[in-house]
Amino acid sequence: MILRFFKAIWRLLSGVSRVISVLVPLIFFGVFIAAFSLSRGDAGPESLPDKAALLIAPAGALVEDAPALDPLAAFLSQDYQQPTVLQDVISAIRRAAEDDRISAVVLDLENVAGPTTSQTLEVSAAIAEFKSTGKPVIAKADFYSQANYLLAAQADQVFLHPEGGLFLEGFSVYRAYLRTFLERVRVTMHVFRAGDNKSAVEPYLRDDMSDGEREVITRWLTGLWSAYAALAESGRGMAPGSMDAFIATFPEQLDAAGNDLAETLLAAGWVDVLADHAEMDAALIKWVGAEDEDGLAPMVSLEQYQEDFAMSRSESEQGLPLIAIVPVEGTLVPGESEEGMAGSDTITDYIESALEAEALVAIVLRVNSPGGSVFASDQIRRKLFEVRERGIPLVVSMGSVAASGGYWIAAEADEIWALPTTITGSIGAFSAFPTIEGVLDYIGVTVDGLGTTALAGAASFERGLSPEMASIVQALSIGAYEDFVQLVANGRGMSRDAVEQVADGLVWTGQEASANGLVDGLGGLEQAVAAAASLAGVEQWRTRRTSVPPSFESLFIEELSRSLTQSVLPKGAWFQALANSFTPVVKSVSSLRDPAHLYVQCLLCAPIP
């Protein structure tokens, strides 16, 4: 009887287990479908008003590629939103210029991170096209950062809250130098580099910036600031030099305005109107020329406008030759792409997807990357070689930064286009990693053993590097650099000597790179696409941006996290700030994935806002 009793219990538990294994996925699936239906609606895209403003209100950074949802980011964020793709903003503004339903563009810049000067250059061209139709562009925010103000400066009217502000200060580059710290904690940093100006390793070897590095950074940083100031001044209709003069006399101007920051900015002409939220709303009704049932100016979001356009686009472009745009966004790493990282497997899948597309006539590789893993860079380069072998024109469009590995994958293209403020070059290679034999010696720990060959255990975290292993790692770095120089020479049709004159780890702006032969022309994605069309011999074309469809799991997590994070995770900006503070550290460590520990990366080439 006891045995039968336990068998019955076991059957009951097994039955419950099977029920749970079936019901739980169904329940989760039902929750997902319900959330998806509620968020998207069942009636299709909502029709646009007859008269409204196009609202550009990005949350976070503007990117070239929106990667698959990061589940950790989704659950840590109380209001997770996918990044805004830069080209979506540009194309929407250009379409709105010819759309009679759109009477104005409103730039709500409160939550945007950046954009960089290079990104603003491209957006400003679209804004100029929109303004040429006589339609106004209005910028509004409680506070402006130096980065997003450059975009606001291109508007016809710049609104600022009376208690808000803006700090114009210029650009700077500061790094933490670790040599003395590493000595004190008895950590040995093994550094190997090829290219005397490959400055990524300087913080491990020095306590300050070298004279050579100071000279290089001064050159390109001054060029970037000059471009920023010139664009802001032209947007505001001010004389050249006005921004530097304002910064130099800011304390005196602040004092003259009774220490009121907003009034100081208004008096200097950097903003047009000081208005609280209610006053801004009332003013927008006049600028837009319409009012909705809530007593506000009717607004069309970027997402809504894209959905509306997508319905008509496929019909109007049917049968046209295709130019595929392949985005490369972030540090180059082996494997799949993540936020801030361009995975070589994902990028090669993008390229393969483009090659399989019907009516493909050309590919434009849009690069916004400071480089990274040598292995990942070469994986992408080899896949791009297939494009050239098939006789398909390949053009590279450089975004804010396309340096080191970012240039490695670009060098062999038919044409390379960069913006004047693109950061590029940095043709060099390095390897760096720490060992703790000094720490173990200090605390009295010894490591002993044996190996079957002279190289067995010659690179050890606990024992350090043997001279033989150190010479091997240095040779590998030199080999990677020589490969880099040779592929640039082959791709650009230059001699090795000519490449080495502009290589050696040196960083260049796009303007300088154009002068020294590293790029073919100055312009944004639009100009690069036109160049690709010319190489393909087509006068009309359509473009499509390659992407990997999100998985069911990603969509499910995205929808579920929108509700769970509101009720489960801690509230308040402090939690979000705490979570965000760990992101750069985690990302920088997790990007070090090269199987040979070799990198073609410019750590100083993060886009300057």
MIZA-275133 format. One line per field, with one value per residue (C-alpha): residue in one letter; residue number from 1; x, y, z; chain. Coordinates in steps of 0.5 Angstrom, whole numbers, plus 500, padded with zeros to 3 digits. Each point is the difference from the previous one (the first is absolute). Layout:
r	(a	...)
k	(NUM	...)
c1	(X	...)
c2	(Y	...)
c3	(Z	...)
c	(A	...)
END
This chain:
r	(m	i	l	r	f	f	k	a	i	w	r	l	l	s	g	v	s	r	v	i	s	v	l	v	p	l	i	f	f	g	v	f	i	a	a	f	s	l	s	r	g	d	a	g	p	e	s	l	p	d	k	a	a	l	l	i	a	p	a	g	a	l	v	e	d	a	p	a	l	d	p	l	a	a	f	l	s	q	d	y	q	q	p	t	v	l	q	d	v	i	s	a	i	r	r	a	a	e	d	d	r	i	s	a	v	v	l	d	l	e	n	v	a	g	p	t	t	s	q	t	l	e	v	s	a	a	i	a	e	f	k	s	t	g	k	p	v	i	a	k	a	d	f	y	s	q	a	n	y	l	l	a	a	q	a	d	q	v	f	l	h	p	e	g	g	l	f	l	e	g	f	s	v	y	r	a	y	l	r	t	f	l	e	r	v	r	v	t	m	h	v	f	r	a	g	d	n	k	s	a	v	e	p	y	l	r	d	d	m	s	d	g	e	r	e	v	i	t	r	w	l	t	g	l	w	s	a	y	a	a	l	a	e	s	g	r	g	m	a	p	g	s	m	d	a	f	i	a	t	f	p	e	q	l	d	a	a	g	n	d	l	a	e	t	l	l	a	a	g	w	v	d	v	l	a	d	h	a	e	m	d	a	a	l	i	k	w	v	g	a	e	d	e	d	g	l	a	p	m	v	s	l	e	q	y	q	e	d	f	a	m	s	r	s	e	s	e	q	g	l	p	l	i	a	i	v	p	v	e	g	t	l	v	p	g	e	s	e	e	g	m	a	g	s	d	t	i	t	d	y	i	e	s	a	l	e	a	e	a	l	v	a	i	v	l	r	v	n	s	p	g	g	s	v	f	a	s	d	q	i	r	r	k	l	f	e	v	r	e	r	g	i	p	l	v	v	s	m	g	s	v	a	a	s	g	g	y	w	i	a	a	e	a	d	e	i	w	a	l	p	t	t	i	t	g	s	i	g	a	f	s	a	f	p	t	i	e	g	v	l	d	y	i	g	v	t	v	d	g	l	g	t	t	a	l	a	g	a	a	s	f	e	r	g	l	s	p	e	m	a	s	i	v	q	a	l	s	i	g	a	y	e	d	f	v	q	l	v	a	n	g	r	g	m	s	r	d	a	v	e	q	v	a	d	g	l	v	w	t	g	q	e	a	s	a	n	g	l	v	d	g	l	g	g	l	e	q	a	v	a	a	a	a	s	l	a	g	v	e	q	w	r	t	r	r	t	s	v	p	p	s	f	e	s	l	f	i	e	e	l	s	r	s	l	t	q	s	v	l	p	k	g	a	w	f	q	a	l	a	n	s	f	t	p	v	v	k	s	v	s	s	l	r	d	p	a	h	l	y	v	q	c	l	l	c	a	p	i	p)
k	(1	2	3	4	5	6	7	8	9	10	11	12	13	14	15	16	17	18	19	20	21	22	23	24	25	26	27	28	29	30	31	32	33	34	35	36	37	38	39	40	41	42	43	44	45	46	47	48	49	50	51	52	53	54	55	56	57	58	59	60	61	62	63	64	65	66	67	68	69	70	71	72	73	74	75	76	77	78	79	80	81	82	83	84	85	86	87	88	89	90	91	92	93	94	95	96	97	98	99	100	101	102	103	104	105	106	107	108	109	110	111	112	113	114	115	116	117	118	119	120	121	122	123	124	125	126	127	128	129	130	131	132	133	134	135	136	137	138	139	140	141	142	143	144	145	146	147	148	149	150	151	152	153	154	155	156	157	158	159	160	161	162	163	164	165	166	167	168	169	170	171	172	173	174	175	176	177	178	179	180	181	182	183	184	185	186	187	188	189	190	191	192	193	194	195	196	197	198	199	200	201	202	203	204	205	206	207	208	209	210	211	212	213	214	215	216	217	218	219	220	221	222	223	224	225	226	227	228	229	230	231	232	233	234	235	236	237	238	239	240	241	242	243	244	245	246	247	248	249	250	251	252	253	254	255	256	257	258	259	260	261	262	263	264	265	266	267	268	269	270	271	272	273	274	275	276	277	278	279	280	281	282	283	284	285	286	287	288	289	290	291	292	293	294	295	296	297	298	299	300	301	302	303	304	305	306	307	308	309	310	311	312	313	314	315	316	317	318	319	320	321	322	323	324	325	326	327	328	329	330	331	332	333	334	335	336	337	338	339	340	341	342	343	344	345	346	347	348	349	350	351	352	353	354	355	356	357	358	359	360	361	362	363	364	365	366	367	368	369	370	371	372	373	374	375	376	377	378	379	380	381	382	383	384	385	386	387	388	389	390	391	392	393	394	395	396	397	398	399	400	401	402	403	404	405	406	407	408	409	410	411	412	413	414	415	416	417	418	419	420	421	422	423	424	425	426	427	428	429	430	431	432	433	434	435	436	437	438	439	440	441	442	443	444	445	446	447	448	449	450	451	452	453	454	455	456	457	458	459	460	461	462	463	464	465	466	467	468	469	470	471	472	473	474	475	476	477	478	479	480	481	482	483	484	485	486	487	488	489	490	491	492	493	494	495	496	497	498	499	500	501	502	503	504	505	506	507	508	509	510	511	512	513	514	515	516	517	518	519	520	521	522	523	524	525	526	527	528	529	530	531	532	533	534	535	536	537	538	539	540	541	542	543	544	545	546	547	548	549	550	551	552	553	554	555	556	557	558	559	560	561	562	563	564	565	566	567	568	569	570	571	572	573	574	575	576	577	578	579	580	581	582	583	584	585	586	587	588	589	590	591	592	593	594	595	596	597	598	599	600	601	602	603	604	605	606	607	608	609)
c1	(500	506	503	493	499	507	499	493	504	505	495	496	507	502	493	500	507	498	494	505	504	495	495	506	503	492	499	506	499	493	503	504	495	495	506	502	493	499	506	500	492	496	498	506	504	496	499	504	496	499	505	505	507	505	503	507	501	506	501	507	506	499	502	502	497	495	502	496	497	505	496	504	499	493	499	504	497	493	498	504	500	504	505	498	504	503	498	493	500	503	496	493	502	502	493	497	502	496	494	494	498	506	500	506	506	500	507	499	507	499	501	505	508	504	500	507	502	500	493	498	503	496	494	501	500	493	498	502	496	494	501	501	492	499	497	503	505	499	504	498	503	501	507	505	506	506	499	493	500	504	493	496	504	498	492	497	497	504	496	503	496	502	503	504	506	506	508	504	507	504	503	505	503	503	502	502	507	502	507	501	494	502	507	497	495	506	496	504	497	503	499	502	498	502	500	503	494	495	499	494	506	503	496	503	507	500	497	499	498	506	503	498	493	499	502	495	494	501	500	493	497	501	497	494	499	500	495	495	501	499	494	497	502	497	494	498	503	506	506	506	504	493	500	508	498	494	504	506	495	495	501	499	494	497	501	497	494	499	503	494	503	494	500	507	499	494	504	506	495	501	492	494	495	500	493	497	497	493	503	504	493	496	506	500	493	502	506	496	494	495	497	498	494	504	502	507	504	499	506	502	506	506	497	493	503	504	494	496	506	501	493	501	508	500	495	504	506	498	505	506	507	502	506	500	503	504	501	506	499	504	507	501	500	499	493	494	498	498	499	506	504	500	500	504	495	494	503	502	493	498	504	498	493	501	504	493	496	496	503	506	504	505	502	501	504	498	505	500	505	507	502	502	502	504	497	493	502	503	494	496	506	500	492	500	506	494	496	506	501	493	501	495	502	502	500	502	496	504	496	502	506	503	507	505	496	495	505	502	493	500	506	499	493	499	499	501	496	500	497	505	500	500	506	504	507	503	504	503	500	501	499	500	498	502	504	500	507	501	494	501	508	498	495	504	497	505	498	504	499	503	498	501	503	504	493	495	498	504	494	497	496	504	507	500	503	507	504	499	492	501	504	494	495	504	501	492	499	505	497	493	503	503	494	496	505	500	492	500	505	497	493	502	505	505	507	502	505	494	495	506	500	493	499	505	493	499	493	497	493	496	503	507	499	497	507	504	497	496	493	498	494	497	493	495	496	496	506	503	493	501	507	498	494	505	505	494	498	493	496	494	500	498	503	499	504	502	498	498	493	499	499	494	503	503	493	497	505	499	493	500	505	496	495	505	505	494	498	506	506	502	497	504	506	505	499	500	507	503	498	503	506	502	499	506	505	496	500	507	502	496	502	507	498	506	502	507	500	501	497	499	496	501	498	500	496	493	496	501	493)
c2	(500	505	498	502	506	503	498	504	506	499	500	506	504	497	503	506	501	499	505	505	499	501	505	505	501	501	505	504	500	502	506	502	500	504	505	500	501	506	503	500	500	495	506	501	507	506	505	506	507	505	505	498	500	495	499	497	498	495	496	498	501	500	494	496	494	498	493	494	502	499	496	503	507	499	498	505	506	502	503	496	503	497	506	504	499	506	499	499	507	503	497	502	507	500	496	505	506	498	497	506	496	502	508	500	496	500	498	497	499	499	493	499	498	504	500	501	505	495	498	507	502	495	502	507	499	497	506	505	496	500	508	501	499	505	496	501	496	501	497	500	497	502	499	499	496	503	494	501	507	500	497	505	505	498	502	506	501	497	500	499	500	506	496	495	501	499	499	501	499	496	493	497	493	498	493	496	498	494	498	502	497	494	500	501	494	496	498	500	502	497	505	498	505	501	508	505	504	494	504	495	497	506	500	494	503	507	505	505	501	500	506	496	498	507	503	495	501	507	500	496	503	507	498	497	506	505	496	500	507	502	496	503	507	499	497	506	505	502	503	495	500	502	493	500	508	498	494	505	505	496	502	507	499	496	505	505	496	500	493	497	495	500	507	500	495	504	507	497	497	493	499	504	499	498	496	495	494	504	505	496	496	506	503	493	501	506	497	494	503	495	498	493	499	500	507	498	501	493	496	494	495	498	493	501	504	494	496	504	501	492	499	504	499	493	501	506	497	493	498	505	498	499	503	496	504	496	503	499	503	499	497	494	493	493	497	503	508	503	507	504	494	498	492	497	495	505	504	494	498	507	500	493	502	506	496	495	506	501	505	502	505	502	500	506	498	506	499	504	496	501	493	494	493	498	494	503	505	495	496	506	502	493	500	507	497	495	506	503	493	500	507	503	508	501	507	501	506	502	503	503	495	495	499	494	494	505	502	492	498	506	501	495	503	503	507	503	506	504	506	505	499	492	498	494	498	497	494	496	494	498	495	501	496	500	495	499	497	506	500	493	501	506	495	494	496	496	496	494	494	498	500	495	506	506	504	496	505	505	505	499	505	498	499	506	499	497	504	495	501	507	500	496	505	506	496	499	507	502	495	503	507	497	497	506	505	495	499	508	500	495	503	508	498	503	498	497	507	504	496	500	508	500	494	499	500	508	502	505	504	498	507	498	493	502	504	495	494	496	502	502	505	504	499	496	494	503	502	493	497	504	498	493	501	503	495	495	504	501	507	498	495	498	499	495	499	493	497	494	499	500	493	498	500	507	503	496	503	507	500	496	505	506	498	496	506	504	496	496	503	506	507	506	503	498	493	501	505	494	495	504	502	493	499	503	496	493	502	502	493	496	503	497	493	499	493	503	506	504	507	505	505	508	501	507	500	500	505	507	503)
c3	(500	502	493	496	504	498	493	500	503	495	494	503	500	493	498	503	497	493	501	502	494	496	503	502	493	498	505	499	492	502	504	494	495	504	502	493	497	505	499	492	499	496	495	496	500	502	495	500	502	494	503	505	502	500	507	500	507	501	506	501	495	492	497	494	502	505	503	502	507	506	505	506	498	499	507	503	496	503	493	495	493	494	497	495	493	497	493	502	503	494	495	504	500	492	499	504	496	494	504	501	506	504	501	505	503	508	503	507	502	508	500	494	501	496	494	498	495	494	501	501	493	497	503	499	493	500	504	495	495	504	502	492	499	505	506	507	504	508	505	507	507	507	500	494	500	496	495	499	500	493	497	504	497	493	501	499	507	506	507	506	507	505	505	495	497	495	501	495	501	494	499	505	500	507	502	506	500	504	500	508	502	497	503	507	499	497	494	493	494	494	494	493	494	493	498	504	501	502	506	503	504	503	506	503	498	502	506	495	492	496	496	493	503	502	493	496	505	499	493	499	506	498	493	503	505	494	496	506	501	493	499	506	498	493	503	504	495	504	498	500	507	504	504	502	502	504	504	501	503	503	507	499	496	505	505	495	500	508	500	496	495	496	499	499	494	497	500	497	494	501	502	497	506	507	501	505	498	499	496	496	498	499	495	496	498	497	496	498	498	503	507	502	504	506	499	498	493	497	499	496	503	496	501	498	494	498	500	496	495	499	498	493	500	497	495	497	500	497	495	501	501	507	504	507	506	505	506	505	507	506	502	495	504	498	500	500	501	506	503	498	497	493	499	494	500	499	495	496	500	498	494	498	501	495	495	500	499	493	495	504	497	505	508	504	507	505	505	507	504	503	499	504	499	494	499	500	495	496	500	497	495	497	499	497	495	498	498	495	497	498	496	505	502	507	503	507	504	506	506	506	501	495	503	501	499	497	494	500	497	496	496	494	498	493	504	507	502	506	504	501	508	499	504	496	499	506	496	505	505	507	505	508	506	507	505	507	502	504	504	502	501	505	504	500	495	495	494	498	495	493	493	494	496	501	498	504	506	497	500	507	504	506	497	495	493	498	496	494	501	500	494	496	503	497	493	500	501	495	495	501	499	493	498	501	496	494	500	500	495	495	502	498	495	504	501	507	501	499	505	505	500	502	504	506	505	497	501	495	499	493	497	502	497	494	499	501	496	505	498	493	501	506	501	504	498	495	496	501	497	494	499	500	495	496	500	499	494	502	500	505	506	506	507	505	507	502	506	504	502	508	503	503	507	499	498	506	505	497	501	507	502	499	505	505	501	502	506	502	499	505	498	499	496	505	498	492	502	504	494	495	504	499	492	498	504	498	493	500	503	496	494	501	496	495	500	499	504	494	499	495	504	502	507	499	494	504	496	503	502)
c	(A	A	A	A	A	A	A	A	A	A	A	A	A	A	A	A	A	A	A	A	A	A	A	A	A	A	A	A	A	A	A	A	A	A	A	A	A	A	A	A	A	A	A	A	A	A	A	A	A	A	A	A	A	A	A	A	A	A	A	A	A	A	A	A	A	A	A	A	A	A	A	A	A	A	A	A	A	A	A	A	A	A	A	A	A	A	A	A	A	A	A	A	A	A	A	A	A	A	A	A	A	A	A	A	A	A	A	A	A	A	A	A	A	A	A	A	A	A	A	A	A	A	A	A	A	A	A	A	A	A	A	A	A	A	A	A	A	A	A	A	A	A	A	A	A	A	A	A	A	A	A	A	A	A	A	A	A	A	A	A	A	A	A	A	A	A	A	A	A	A	A	A	A	A	A	A	A	A	A	A	A	A	A	A	A	A	A	A	A	A	A	A	A	A	A	A	A	A	A	A	A	A	A	A	A	A	A	A	A	A	A	A	A	A	A	A	A	A	A	A	A	A	A	A	A	A	A	A	A	A	A	A	A	A	A	A	A	A	A	A	A	A	A	A	A	A	A	A	A	A	A	A	A	A	A	A	A	A	A	A	A	A	A	A	A	A	A	A	A	A	A	A	A	A	A	A	A	A	A	A	A	A	A	A	A	A	A	A	A	A	A	A	A	A	A	A	A	A	A	A	A	A	A	A	A	A	A	A	A	A	A	A	A	A	A	A	A	A	A	A	A	A	A	A	A	A	A	A	A	A	A	A	A	A	A	A	A	A	A	A	A	A	A	A	A	A	A	A	A	A	A	A	A	A	A	A	A	A	A	A	A	A	A	A	A	A	A	A	A	A	A	A	A	A	A	A	A	A	A	A	A	A	A	A	A	A	A	A	A	A	A	A	A	A	A	A	A	A	A	A	A	A	A	A	A	A	A	A	A	A	A	A	A	A	A	A	A	A	A	A	A	A	A	A	A	A	A	A	A	A	A	A	A	A	A	A	A	A	A	A	A	A	A	A	A	A	A	A	A	A	A	A	A	A	A	A	A	A	A	A	A	A	A	A	A	A	A	A	A	A	A	A	A	A	A	A	A	A	A	A	A	A	A	A	A	A	A	A	A	A	A	A	A	A	A	A	A	A	A	A	A	A	A	A	A	A	A	A	A	A	A	A	A	A	A	A	A	A	A	A	A	A	A	A	A	A	A	A	A	A	A	A	A	A	A	A	A	A	A	A	A	A	A	A	A	A	A	A	A	A	A	A	A	A	A	A	A	A	A	A	A	A	A	A	A	A	A	A	A	A	A	A	A	A	A	A	A	A	A	A	A	A	A	A	A	A	A	A	A	A	A	A	A	A	A	A	A	A	A	A	A	A	A	A	A	A	A	A	A)
END
